[in-house]
């Protein structure tokens, strides 16, 4: 299985470790408390926007607000939660990794890199309009799209380093001992991409992300979103994740897969 399911699986697998960090890849994938969080909710809100009208920022804002308020316990950031509860559609200058965690659907809809980047920017700027917030979304979307069309890991690494000035030369074994919770794009997106680059398969990429001991669900969602374009998501992981979605979210996933996945 490929597609935005990679984001969802990463989110659910990392959900119990967001505030209970570990520094090892040896952990249970789906403890009883595993659940979907804001990463999944907002990814499927973006997916529903693309299903309805990918050219309308108003539709995107409506989808983000609808799903954010329908699932108020998703674990949203303070500024985003405040935005959800106002009538104003204005962005608030965020450079948090919320823009990167929800961007994966655009990489499966855009038919060219240019279109993917256009959609990624729109998906970010309605809330995360700080340059670093936009950059994080673009870097992840580009990585997914390049993986989707068959680029090598070396090509993905070079593209992101040159275009977005992220240092992807570091090794996880060097990052892990000193890494702490960081929910900014600058402090979490490059590390999440490295988790994919060092991953041996989908599961290993997600385990890499959780093992950093940082923003586990979001970093696993980002690493998983790229890995799901490069590798196949194992069926056992796919089904354990979708079984944790409710009817409305699952239907969006199914409709998106039917419309946009080859």
Secondary structure, 3 states (H helix, E strand, C coil): CCCCHHHHHHHHHHHHHCCCCCCCCCCCCCCCCCCCCHHHHHHHHHHHHHHHHCCCHHHHHHHHHHHHHHCCCCCCCHHHHHHHCCCCCCCCCCCECHHHHCCHHHHHHCCCHHHHHHHHHHHHHCCCCCHHHHHHHHHHHHHHHHHHCCCCHHHHHHHHHHHHCCCCCCCHHHHHCCCCCCCEHHHHHHHHHHHHHHCCCHHHHHHHHHHCCCCHHHHHHHHHHHHHHHCCCCHHHHHHHHCCCCHHHHHHHHHHHHHHCC
